[in-house]
Amino acid sequence: MALQNIGAGNRDDAFYRYKMPRLVTKIEGRGNGIKTNVVNMVEVAKALARPPAYTTKFFGCELGAQSKFDDKTGTSIVNGAHETSKLASLLEIFIKKYVQCYGCGNPETTINISKSQTITMKCAACGYLSDVDMRDKLTTFILKNPPEPKKGGKKDKLRRAEKERLKEGEAADKAKKELKKKKDESKVVKKKSGSDEELSSQGDEEEVAEAEEDDGVEWQTDTSAEAAKRRIEEQLTAATSEMVMIDEEAVNPVSPTTKASKENKPKLLRKSSSKKVEVVVPEEPLEVLPKLEELSLYSILVNEFKECLQKGFTPSELATYMQRKEEPKDELMNAYFEALFGGFVKGISKEVKEKKLYLAKVATDEASQLLLLSTLETFCAPCTPEVGKEIAFILKVLYDEDILEEDQILEWFDSNEGINPKSAHVRKLAQPFVAWLRDAEADEEEDEEE
């Protein structure tokens, strides 16, 4: 369908970004029943952000003919035979009176009806308030059929219902995971309690019972000669364990204060036909030596996400990979942010805009948006004040791109639950943007009241 610039004054501007379809009409019937059908009235009115009934009625008022728009079929009828050029010229008059801003000329206006039954147009581009001439015949029709109020950034009912459904499903999954985690923890505690009874030479039953009841118990390793010998025999092969014996005096020195620190270290003496070879045993028990499983969970997650990015994962694929993992959501979001941006540095707001799709795919509901805000707060906390000012720019970018909603930003800013004293200054850095949000909301409420 051919497009043209909105407004006769912008007809020759090749770079004008406001477009609308060209008017298409069709004459139907004969004699007294002849009429003109505006075939694409719905598309034209949608481009002008006005109800199609307004444009149809305007044609009838200007031509002195009966006009009707059917909401069910989308049919626009004007009685009589009228040329397309004539209706197109009348449409330009309608645009000038009821669409374009009287200040800047842009068609980004909304119609408002005040309590005193006057019609004004508020421009979203320059903020100018245009007063419509109430002597025009169409104004009476507009007052009787006011435009539907704009919902000002609020989501429709279907989207809200979908969010509620996802939220309930997430809560159910979380409860299921917590129940499974508690069962696993109870099994681990019982297993550790049983192994401790086997390793302990004393086998104190009261301490084992307390260990099963207390989840925060600190486990200790028996460093006696007999326990060390058992551990060595378990870890070494059968052939090697026969060649090793324990120097009990080195393991349990009689007077540590009278010997040097090197002499206090436990030693292993290897049997040999010619001489004894001393092997120094580490002071730390063998069981507490670093293992791969004991590495930082955060570091493991960051490396996994970076590896996915190197493999060329799309935003949707990376978000799906993140959602399938069972680690805590805050750990996942922090690692996800670290993998994308490598920390919180000056100029990060530009990177956030470039990688906005990666954040949009993981901030799909209210809970995940609040989690993303908490992550921003955590990363911004240790930064210098100069770098910390980036938080306001990032919030502006995420708000403009519809990644963060106004309600979640205000809820995060006003909430004092779980706030870290080290990151309290982050809220102050975000205050200018939050103040701008609230001022804009107040202006919208004033306009609705008028």
C-alpha positions as CSV (number, residue, x, y, z in Angstrom):
1,M,0.0,0.0,0.0
2,A,1.4,3.4,-1.0
3,L,2.3,5.7,1.9
4,Q,2.5,9.5,2.1
5,N,3.7,12.0,4.7
6,I,1.2,13.2,7.2
7,G,0.3,16.8,6.7
8,A,0.3,18.8,3.4
9,G,3.2,21.0,4.5
10,N,5.5,17.9,4.8
11,R,4.5,16.4,1.4
12,D,8.0,17.0,-0.2
13,D,10.1,16.0,2.8
14,A,11.8,12.8,1.9
15,F,13.0,12.1,5.4
16,Y,9.8,12.8,7.3
17,R,9.1,9.8,9.5
18,Y,5.3,10.2,10.1
19,K,3.5,8.3,7.3
20,M,0.0,7.3,6.5
21,P,-1.7,5.3,3.7
22,R,-3.1,7.1,0.7
23,L,-6.9,7.4,0.8
24,V,-8.7,4.7,-1.3
25,T,-12.4,5.2,-2.1
26,K,-15.0,3.3,-4.1
27,I,-18.4,4.5,-5.3
28,E,-21.2,2.1,-4.8
29,G,-24.9,2.0,-5.8
30,R,-27.0,4.1,-8.2
31,G,-29.5,7.0,-8.2
32,N,-30.6,8.1,-4.8
33,G,-28.8,5.2,-3.1
34,I,-25.3,6.1,-4.4
35,K,-22.6,6.3,-1.8
36,T,-18.9,6.5,-1.3
37,N,-17.1,3.8,0.6
38,V,-13.7,4.8,2.1
39,V,-12.0,1.4,1.8
40,N,-9.0,1.9,4.0
41,M,-10.4,4.3,6.6
42,V,-9.3,2.0,9.5
43,E,-5.7,2.0,8.3
44,V,-5.6,5.8,7.8
45,A,-7.2,6.5,11.2
46,K,-4.8,4.1,12.9
47,A,-1.8,6.0,11.3
48,L,-3.3,9.3,12.6
49,A,-4.0,7.8,16.1
50,R,-7.6,8.8,15.9
51,P,-10.9,6.8,15.9
52,P,-12.1,6.1,12.3
53,A,-15.5,7.4,13.3
54,Y,-14.1,10.9,13.8
55,T,-12.7,11.1,10.2
56,T,-15.9,9.6,8.8
57,K,-18.1,12.1,10.7
58,F,-15.8,15.0,9.6
59,F,-16.4,14.1,5.9
60,G,-20.2,14.1,6.5
61,C,-20.1,17.5,8.3
62,E,-18.0,19.2,5.6
63,L,-19.9,17.7,2.7
64,G,-23.4,18.1,4.2
65,A,-24.1,14.4,3.8
66,Q,-25.0,11.6,6.0
67,S,-22.0,9.4,7.1
68,K,-21.7,6.3,9.1
69,F,-18.9,4.1,10.4
70,D,-19.6,0.4,11.4
71,D,-17.4,-0.7,14.2
72,K,-18.0,-4.4,13.6
73,T,-17.2,-4.5,9.9
74,G,-14.9,-1.4,9.8
75,T,-16.9,0.1,6.9
76,S,-16.9,3.8,6.4
77,I,-19.8,5.2,4.2
78,V,-20.5,8.7,3.1
79,N,-23.7,9.3,1.1
80,G,-23.3,10.6,-2.4
81,A,-20.6,10.3,-5.0
82,H,-17.4,12.0,-4.0
83,E,-14.0,12.0,-5.7
84,T,-11.0,10.7,-3.9
85,S,-9.1,14.0,-4.4
86,K,-12.0,15.9,-2.7
87,L,-12.0,13.5,0.3
88,A,-8.2,13.7,0.5
89,S,-8.2,17.5,0.7
90,L,-10.8,17.3,3.5
91,L,-8.6,14.8,5.3
92,E,-5.7,17.3,5.2
93,I,-8.0,19.8,6.9
94,F,-8.9,17.2,9.6
95,I,-5.2,16.5,10.2
96,K,-4.5,20.2,10.6
97,K,-7.3,20.8,13.0
98,Y,-7.4,17.6,15.0
99,V,-4.1,15.8,14.6
100,Q,-1.1,18.1,14.2
101,C,0.3,20.1,17.2
102,Y,-0.4,23.8,16.9
103,G,3.1,24.4,18.3
104,C,5.6,22.1,16.5
105,G,3.4,20.6,13.8
106,N,4.1,17.0,14.7
107,P,1.2,14.5,14.8
108,E,2.2,13.1,18.2
109,T,-0.9,14.4,20.0
110,T,-3.7,13.0,22.1
111,I,-7.2,14.4,22.5
112,N,-8.2,15.3,26.0
113,I,-11.6,16.4,27.2
114,S,-11.7,18.7,30.3
115,K,-14.4,18.9,33.0
116,S,-15.6,22.1,31.4
117,Q,-16.3,20.2,28.1
118,T,-13.5,21.7,26.1
119,I,-11.2,19.8,23.8
120,T,-7.4,20.1,23.9
121,M,-4.6,18.2,22.2
122,K,-1.4,17.4,24.3
123,C,1.7,17.0,22.2
124,A,4.1,14.2,23.3
125,A,7.0,15.8,21.3
126,C,7.1,19.3,22.6
127,G,4.5,19.3,25.4
128,Y,2.4,22.1,23.8
129,L,-1.3,22.1,24.7
130,S,-3.4,23.0,21.7
131,D,-7.0,24.4,22.1
132,V,-9.4,23.0,19.5
133,D,-12.0,25.5,18.1
134,M,-15.3,24.4,19.8
135,R,-17.4,26.1,17.1
136,D,-16.6,23.2,14.7
137,K,-19.4,20.7,14.2
138,L,-17.2,17.7,14.8
139,T,-16.5,18.8,18.4
140,T,-20.1,18.0,19.4
141,F,-19.6,14.4,18.1
142,I,-16.2,14.1,19.9
143,L,-17.8,15.2,23.2
144,K,-20.5,12.6,22.9
145,N,-18.0,9.9,21.8
146,P,-14.8,10.6,23.7
147,P,-11.7,8.6,22.7
148,E,-10.7,5.7,24.8
149,P,-8.3,6.7,27.6
150,K,-4.7,5.8,27.1
151,K,-3.4,3.3,29.7
152,G,-0.1,5.2,30.1
153,G,2.4,2.4,29.9
154,K,0.3,-0.2,31.7
155,K,0.0,-3.6,30.1
156,D,-3.2,-5.0,28.8
157,K,-5.3,-7.7,30.7
158,L,-4.0,-10.6,28.6
159,R,-0.4,-9.7,29.4
160,R,-1.1,-9.2,33.0
161,A,-2.8,-12.6,33.2
162,E,0.2,-14.2,31.5
163,K,2.5,-12.6,34.1
164,E,0.4,-13.8,36.9
165,R,0.4,-17.3,35.5
166,L,4.2,-17.3,35.1
167,K,4.6,-15.9,38.6
168,E,2.4,-18.7,40.1
169,G,4.3,-21.3,38.1
170,E,7.7,-19.9,39.3
171,A,6.5,-19.9,42.9
172,A,5.4,-23.5,42.5
173,D,8.8,-24.5,41.0
174,K,10.7,-22.7,43.7
175,A,8.7,-24.5,46.5
176,K,9.4,-27.8,44.8
177,K,13.1,-27.1,44.5
178,E,13.3,-26.0,48.2
179,L,11.6,-29.2,49.2
180,K,14.0,-31.3,47.2
181,K,17.0,-29.3,48.6
182,K,15.9,-29.9,52.2
183,K,15.6,-33.7,51.5
184,D,19.0,-33.8,49.9
185,E,20.5,-31.8,52.8
186,S,18.9,-34.2,55.3
187,K,20.4,-37.2,53.5
188,V,23.9,-35.6,53.4
189,V,23.7,-34.8,57.1
190,K,22.8,-38.4,57.9
191,K,25.5,-39.7,55.7
192,K,28.1,-37.5,57.3
193,S,26.9,-38.4,60.7
194,G,27.3,-42.1,59.9
195,S,30.8,-41.7,58.5
196,D,31.9,-39.7,61.5
197,E,30.9,-42.5,63.8
198,E,33.1,-44.9,61.9
199,L,36.1,-42.6,61.8
200,S,35.9,-41.4,65.4
201,S,37.8,-43.6,67.9
202,Q,35.6,-42.5,70.8
203,G,32.2,-42.8,69.0
204,D,30.4,-40.4,71.2
205,E,26.7,-41.0,70.6
206,E,25.5,-37.7,72.1
207,E,27.6,-35.6,69.7
208,V,26.3,-37.6,66.7
209,A,22.7,-36.9,67.8
210,E,23.5,-33.2,68.1
211,A,25.1,-33.3,64.7
212,E,21.9,-34.7,63.1
213,E,19.7,-32.0,64.7
214,D,22.0,-29.0,64.2
215,D,22.5,-28.1,60.5
216,G,25.2,-25.5,61.3
217,V,27.6,-27.9,63.0
218,E,31.3,-27.5,62.2
219,W,33.0,-30.8,61.3
220,Q,36.5,-31.6,62.7
221,T,39.0,-34.1,61.5
222,D,40.6,-36.6,63.9
223,T,44.4,-36.0,63.8
224,S,45.4,-38.9,66.0
225,A,48.0,-41.4,64.8
226,E,45.4,-44.2,64.4
227,A,43.0,-42.0,62.4
228,A,45.9,-40.7,60.1
229,K,47.0,-44.2,59.5
230,R,43.4,-45.3,58.5
231,R,43.2,-42.3,56.1
232,I,46.5,-43.1,54.5
233,E,45.5,-46.8,54.0
234,E,42.3,-45.7,52.4
235,Q,43.9,-43.4,49.9
236,L,47.0,-45.3,49.1
237,T,47.0,-48.6,47.3
238,A,47.4,-51.9,49.3
239,A,51.0,-52.3,48.1
240,T,52.0,-48.8,49.0
241,S,50.3,-48.7,52.4
242,E,52.4,-51.7,53.6
243,M,55.6,-49.7,53.0
244,V,54.4,-46.7,55.2
245,M,54.4,-46.3,58.9
246,I,53.6,-43.4,61.2
247,D,56.1,-41.6,63.5
248,E,53.8,-41.2,66.5
249,E,56.2,-38.8,68.2
250,A,56.1,-36.5,65.2
251,V,52.3,-36.7,65.0
252,N,51.8,-36.0,68.8
253,P,54.9,-34.2,70.0
254,V,55.3,-34.2,73.8
255,S,56.5,-30.6,74.2
256,P,55.9,-28.4,71.2
257,T,57.4,-25.4,72.9
258,T,60.9,-27.0,73.1
259,K,61.1,-28.0,69.4
260,A,61.4,-26.0,66.2
261,S,58.3,-25.5,64.0
262,K,59.8,-27.8,61.4
263,E,60.2,-30.6,63.9
264,N,56.5,-30.3,65.0
265,K,55.3,-31.3,61.5
266,P,54.0,-34.9,61.3
267,K,56.3,-37.2,59.2
268,L,56.0,-40.4,57.4
269,L,58.9,-42.9,57.5
270,R,59.3,-45.2,54.5
271,K,60.8,-48.6,55.2
272,S,63.9,-49.4,53.2
273,S,66.7,-52.0,53.4
274,S,69.4,-49.3,53.6
275,K,68.0,-46.2,55.2
276,K,64.9,-44.4,56.3
277,V,63.4,-41.7,54.0
278,E,61.4,-38.9,55.7
279,V,58.3,-37.7,53.9
280,V,56.6,-34.5,55.3
281,V,52.8,-34.8,55.6
282,P,50.8,-31.6,55.1
283,E,49.5,-29.9,58.3
284,E,46.0,-29.7,56.8
285,P,44.0,-33.0,56.8
286,L,43.8,-34.7,53.5
287,E,40.0,-34.4,53.4
288,V,40.1,-30.6,53.4
289,L,42.5,-30.1,50.5
290,P,40.9,-28.0,47.7
291,K,38.7,-29.9,45.3
292,L,37.0,-28.9,42.0
293,E,33.6,-29.1,43.6
294,E,34.6,-26.5,46.2
295,L,35.4,-23.7,43.7
296,S,33.2,-20.6,43.9
297,L,29.8,-21.2,42.4
298,Y,29.8,-17.7,41.1
299,S,33.0,-18.2,39.2
300,I,31.8,-21.4,37.7
301,L,28.6,-19.8,36.5
302,V,30.4,-16.8,35.0
303,N,32.7,-19.1,33.1
304,E,29.8,-21.1,31.8
305,F,28.0,-18.0,30.5
306,K,31.2,-16.6,28.9
307,E,31.7,-19.9,27.1
308,C,28.1,-19.8,25.8
309,L,28.8,-16.3,24.5
310,Q,32.0,-17.4,22.8
311,K,30.0,-20.2,21.1
312,G,27.7,-17.6,19.6
313,F,24.5,-18.1,21.7
314,T,21.7,-15.8,20.8
315,P,19.9,-13.8,23.5
316,S,17.0,-16.3,23.5
317,E,19.3,-19.4,23.7
318,L,21.4,-17.9,26.5
319,A,18.2,-16.9,28.5
320,T,16.8,-20.5,28.0
321,Y,20.1,-21.9,29.2
322,M,20.0,-19.7,32.3
323,Q,16.4,-20.6,33.1
324,R,17.1,-24.4,32.9
325,K,19.8,-24.1,35.6
326,E,18.8,-24.9,39.2
327,E,21.2,-22.6,41.1
328,P,19.8,-19.6,43.1
329,K,18.4,-17.0,40.8
330,D,20.4,-14.1,42.4
331,E,23.6,-16.0,41.8
332,L,22.6,-16.7,38.2
333,M,21.6,-13.1,37.5
334,N,24.9,-11.7,39.0
335,A,27.0,-14.2,37.0
336,Y,24.9,-13.4,33.8
337,F,25.6,-9.7,34.2
338,E,29.3,-10.3,34.9
339,A,29.6,-12.4,31.8
340,L,27.9,-9.8,29.6
341,F,29.6,-6.6,30.9
342,G,32.6,-7.7,33.0
343,G,31.7,-5.5,35.9
344,F,30.4,-2.0,36.5
345,V,32.7,0.6,34.7
346,K,32.3,4.0,33.2
347,G,30.4,4.0,29.9
348,I,28.6,0.8,30.7
349,S,25.2,2.4,29.8
350,K,26.3,2.3,26.1
351,E,27.1,-1.4,26.4
352,V,23.7,-2.0,28.1
353,K,21.9,-0.4,25.1
354,E,23.9,-2.5,22.7
355,K,23.2,-5.8,24.6
356,K,19.6,-4.8,25.5
357,L,18.2,-8.0,24.0
358,Y,20.2,-10.2,26.4
359,L,18.6,-8.4,29.4
360,A,15.1,-8.2,27.9
361,K,15.1,-12.0,27.6
362,V,15.8,-12.6,31.3
363,A,13.6,-9.7,32.7
364,T,10.3,-10.9,31.5
365,D,8.2,-10.5,34.7
366,E,8.0,-8.4,37.8
367,A,10.2,-10.8,39.9
368,S,13.0,-11.0,37.3
369,Q,12.9,-7.2,36.9
370,L,13.4,-6.7,40.6
371,L,16.2,-9.2,40.5
372,L,17.9,-7.3,37.7
373,L,17.6,-4.1,39.7
374,S,19.2,-5.8,42.7
375,T,22.1,-7.0,40.5
376,L,22.7,-3.4,39.2
377,E,22.7,-2.2,42.8
378,T,25.2,-4.9,43.8
379,F,27.6,-4.2,41.0
380,C,27.4,-0.4,41.4
381,A,28.0,-0.5,45.2
382,P,31.8,-0.7,45.2
383,C,32.3,1.8,42.4
384,T,33.5,5.4,42.7
385,P,30.9,8.2,42.7
386,E,31.8,9.1,39.1
387,V,31.2,5.6,37.8
388,G,28.2,5.1,40.1
389,K,26.4,7.9,38.3
390,E,26.0,5.4,35.4
391,I,23.1,3.7,37.4
392,A,20.7,6.6,36.4
393,F,21.6,6.3,32.7
394,I,21.2,2.5,32.8
395,L,17.8,2.8,34.4
396,K,16.8,5.3,31.7
397,V,18.0,3.0,28.9
398,L,16.2,0.0,30.3
399,Y,13.0,2.0,30.9
400,D,13.0,3.4,27.4
401,E,13.5,0.0,25.9
402,D,10.6,-1.4,27.9
403,I,12.9,-3.9,29.8
404,L,12.1,-2.3,33.2
405,E,8.6,-1.1,34.0
406,E,7.9,2.0,36.1
407,D,6.1,0.1,38.9
408,Q,9.1,-2.2,39.5
409,I,11.6,0.7,39.5
410,L,9.6,2.6,42.1
411,E,9.1,-0.6,44.1
412,W,12.8,-1.3,44.2
413,F,13.7,2.3,45.1
414,D,11.1,2.6,47.9
415,S,11.8,-0.9,49.3
416,N,14.0,-1.1,52.4
417,E,13.8,-4.9,52.7
418,G,17.2,-6.6,52.5
419,I,19.1,-3.4,51.7
420,N,22.8,-3.6,52.2
421,P,24.4,-0.7,54.1
422,K,27.3,-0.8,51.7
423,S,25.0,-0.2,48.7
424,A,22.7,2.4,50.3
425,H,24.3,5.2,48.4
426,V,23.2,3.6,45.1
427,R,19.6,4.6,45.8
428,K,20.8,8.2,46.1
429,L,22.6,8.0,42.7
430,A,19.3,6.7,41.1
431,Q,17.2,9.4,42.7
432,P,17.3,11.9,39.8
433,F,15.8,9.3,37.4
434,V,13.2,8.2,39.9
435,A,12.2,11.9,40.5
436,W,11.8,12.3,36.7
437,L,9.5,9.2,36.6
438,R,7.3,10.6,39.4
439,D,7.1,14.0,37.9
440,A,6.0,12.5,34.6
441,E,3.4,10.4,36.4
442,A,2.0,13.4,38.2
443,D,1.7,15.3,34.9
444,E,-0.3,12.5,33.4
445,E,-2.6,12.4,36.4
446,E,-3.2,16.1,36.2
447,D,-4.0,15.8,32.5
448,E,-6.5,13.1,33.2
449,E,-8.2,15.1,35.9
450,E,-8.6,18.1,33.5
